Amino acid sequence: MQGIDISHHNAPIDWPNLDPATDFVIIKATDGHSVDKLYANSMAACRALAGPTVGSYHWFQPAIPPTAQFNTIVNTIDQRSGDLPIALDIEDQYDSTGKVLTHAMGPGDVPNVAALVSMIYAKYGFYPMIYTGKYVWNAMGNPNVVGSVTFADCPLWIAQYTGAAAPSIPLPWLAWRIWQYSSNGKVAGLPGNTDMDRTLDDLADIRVP
């Protein structure tokens, strides 16, 4: 299966003419305690296609308390039966230019990530997907069991741009579920470049009941 992940940076999107080969779309919903300005419109337009499976993602911000981030997620994300589970985007932070590193994820961030995972599980009854890269998770210490949270229970959405046949994944995961393999894909209906993703199956086992 082929998919894309998008945010307001991909606007304007011509949803009626989205490439029909797009099997799933994951839409940025929230960022710390802010809301992506095109989330609601993008989600409604994508659902109207009655084709792609949809999902939502939250960009984790280490400087913001997990409770505040959780409240923003709950108040914003349109989570329905058949959707992909909410994804948490766990990566290093950069300034508005995208070039200056402002925060490198490390072991000290793990408790807050685990707290947010725990809150989502308690609210929705499923574990969120974790979007991350091998080196980011390595820098965090490859955490797995933290309190009541076992990160290996979270489906892995791995980011790696490589010509290899498969991505390199960090422990504790033994397999990936979604692979973001490019950031410069070309897809009908979207201007410019977009993130490209693929899966090995239809993800039926992790879709929300």
C-alpha positions as CSV (number, residue, x, y, z in Angstrom):
1,M,0.0,0.0,0.0
2,Q,1.1,3.5,-0.8
3,G,0.3,6.6,1.2
4,I,1.2,10.2,2.0
5,D,1.5,12.3,5.1
6,I,0.6,16.0,4.9
7,S,0.2,19.3,6.8
8,H,-0.6,22.9,6.0
9,H,2.8,23.0,4.2
10,N,1.3,21.0,1.4
11,A,-1.5,23.5,0.7
12,P,-3.3,24.0,-1.6
13,I,-4.4,20.4,-2.1
14,D,-6.8,19.5,-4.9
15,W,-8.5,16.8,-3.0
16,P,-11.0,15.7,-5.7
17,N,-8.1,15.0,-8.0
18,L,-5.8,13.2,-5.5
19,D,-4.0,10.3,-7.1
20,P,-6.5,7.4,-6.8
21,A,-3.6,5.1,-6.1
22,T,-3.2,6.8,-2.7
23,D,-4.3,4.1,-0.2
24,F,-3.9,6.1,3.0
25,V,-3.4,9.7,4.2
26,I,-2.0,10.7,7.6
27,I,-2.8,14.4,8.4
28,K,-1.0,16.6,10.9
29,A,-3.5,17.6,13.5
30,T,-1.6,19.1,16.4
31,D,1.8,20.4,17.4
32,G,2.5,20.7,21.1
33,H,-0.6,22.7,22.2
34,S,-1.3,24.2,18.8
35,V,-3.5,23.0,16.0
36,D,-2.5,22.7,12.3
37,K,-4.6,25.3,10.6
38,L,-5.7,23.0,7.7
39,Y,-6.4,19.9,9.7
40,A,-10.2,20.1,9.9
41,N,-10.6,21.0,6.2
42,S,-8.1,18.4,5.1
43,M,-9.7,15.7,7.2
44,A,-13.2,16.5,5.9
45,A,-12.0,16.6,2.3
46,C,-10.1,13.4,2.6
47,R,-13.0,11.6,4.2
48,A,-15.3,12.8,1.4
49,L,-13.2,10.8,-1.1
50,A,-14.4,7.6,0.5
51,G,-11.2,6.0,-0.7
52,P,-8.0,6.4,1.4
53,T,-7.8,5.3,4.9
54,V,-7.1,8.3,7.1
55,G,-5.0,9.0,10.2
56,S,-3.9,11.9,12.3
57,Y,-0.6,12.8,13.8
58,H,0.6,14.9,16.7
59,W,4.1,16.5,16.8
60,F,5.5,16.0,20.2
61,Q,7.0,19.1,21.8
62,P,9.4,18.2,24.7
63,A,9.0,21.7,26.3
64,I,5.3,21.4,26.7
65,P,3.8,19.2,29.6
66,P,2.3,16.0,28.3
67,T,-1.1,16.7,29.9
68,A,-1.4,20.0,27.8
69,Q,-0.5,18.1,24.7
70,F,-3.0,15.3,25.4
71,N,-5.8,17.8,26.0
72,T,-5.0,19.4,22.6
73,I,-5.1,16.0,20.9
74,V,-8.4,15.1,22.5
75,N,-10.0,18.5,21.7
76,T,-8.8,18.4,18.0
77,I,-8.4,15.0,16.5
78,D,-11.3,13.5,14.6
79,Q,-10.7,9.8,15.5
80,R,-13.2,7.3,14.0
81,S,-13.7,3.6,13.6
82,G,-11.6,2.3,10.7
83,D,-9.0,5.1,11.0
84,L,-5.3,4.5,11.6
85,P,-4.5,5.1,15.3
86,I,-3.2,8.5,16.3
87,A,0.5,8.9,15.6
88,L,3.0,10.7,17.8
89,D,5.8,12.3,15.9
90,I,9.0,12.0,18.0
91,E,11.9,13.8,16.4
92,D,14.5,16.5,17.1
93,Q,13.4,20.1,17.1
94,Y,14.6,22.8,14.8
95,D,14.0,26.5,14.5
96,S,11.7,28.0,11.9
97,T,14.4,27.8,9.2
98,G,14.6,24.1,9.7
99,K,18.3,24.3,9.9
100,V,19.2,25.2,13.5
101,L,18.8,22.4,16.1
102,T,17.0,23.7,19.1
103,H,16.4,20.5,21.0
104,A,17.9,17.0,20.5
105,M,15.7,14.2,21.9
106,G,17.4,12.3,24.7
107,P,16.8,10.0,27.7
108,G,15.4,12.9,29.6
109,D,12.4,13.2,27.2
110,V,11.4,9.6,27.6
111,P,9.1,9.9,30.7
112,N,7.0,12.6,29.0
113,V,6.7,10.6,25.8
114,A,5.6,7.6,27.9
115,A,3.2,9.7,29.8
116,L,1.5,10.9,26.6
117,V,1.4,7.3,25.3
118,S,-0.3,6.2,28.6
119,M,-2.9,9.0,28.4
120,I,-3.8,8.1,24.8
121,Y,-4.1,4.4,25.7
122,A,-6.3,5.2,28.7
123,K,-8.6,7.5,26.6
124,Y,-8.9,5.6,23.4
125,G,-8.1,2.0,24.3
126,F,-5.3,1.7,21.7
127,Y,-1.6,2.4,21.6
128,P,-0.6,5.3,19.3
129,M,1.8,4.8,16.5
130,I,5.3,6.1,17.0
131,Y,6.8,8.1,14.2
132,T,10.6,8.4,14.6
133,G,14.0,7.7,13.1
134,K,16.5,5.1,14.2
135,Y,19.1,7.7,15.3
136,V,16.5,9.7,17.3
137,W,15.3,6.7,19.2
138,N,18.9,5.5,19.7
139,A,19.7,8.9,21.2
140,M,16.8,8.5,23.6
141,G,18.3,5.2,24.8
142,N,16.1,2.8,22.8
143,P,13.5,2.8,25.6
144,N,10.9,0.1,25.8
145,V,9.3,-0.5,29.2
146,V,8.7,2.8,31.1
147,G,6.2,2.4,34.0
148,S,3.0,0.9,32.5
149,V,4.0,1.7,28.9
150,T,5.7,-0.8,26.6
151,F,6.8,1.1,23.5
152,A,7.1,-2.1,21.5
153,D,3.3,-2.2,21.7
154,C,3.1,1.0,19.7
155,P,3.1,0.3,15.9
156,L,6.3,1.8,14.4
157,W,6.1,4.4,11.7
158,I,9.8,4.7,10.7
159,A,11.4,7.6,8.8
160,Q,14.4,6.7,6.7
161,Y,15.3,7.9,3.2
162,T,17.4,5.2,1.7
163,G,17.9,3.2,-1.5
164,A,17.9,0.0,0.6
165,A,15.0,-2.5,0.2
166,A,14.0,-1.9,3.9
167,P,14.6,0.7,6.6
168,S,16.8,0.2,9.6
169,I,14.7,0.1,12.7
170,P,15.6,0.8,16.4
171,L,15.1,-1.4,19.3
172,P,12.7,-2.4,20.9
173,W,10.8,-2.9,17.6
174,L,11.3,-6.0,15.5
175,A,9.3,-4.8,12.5
176,W,8.0,-1.6,11.0
177,R,4.3,-1.0,10.0
178,I,4.7,2.2,8.0
179,W,7.8,3.4,6.3
180,Q,8.2,7.1,5.3
181,Y,10.8,6.5,2.5
182,S,10.9,9.9,0.8
183,S,10.2,13.6,1.4
184,N,10.2,14.7,-2.2
185,G,7.5,12.6,-3.8
186,K,5.2,13.8,-6.5
187,V,1.5,13.0,-6.2
188,A,-1.4,14.2,-8.4
189,G,-3.5,16.7,-6.5
190,L,-0.6,18.1,-4.4
191,P,1.7,20.9,-5.3
192,G,5.4,20.6,-4.9
193,N,7.0,17.7,-2.9
194,T,5.3,15.5,-0.4
195,D,6.3,12.8,2.1
196,M,5.8,9.3,0.8
197,D,4.9,6.2,2.8
198,R,4.4,2.6,2.2
199,T,3.2,-0.5,4.1
200,L,3.6,-4.3,3.8
201,D,-0.1,-5.0,4.4
202,D,-3.4,-3.2,4.8
203,L,-2.9,-2.4,8.5
204,A,-6.2,-4.0,9.3
205,D,-5.0,-5.2,12.7
206,I,-4.1,-1.8,13.9
207,R,-7.0,0.2,12.6
208,V,-9.3,1.6,15.2
209,P,-12.3,-0.7,15.9
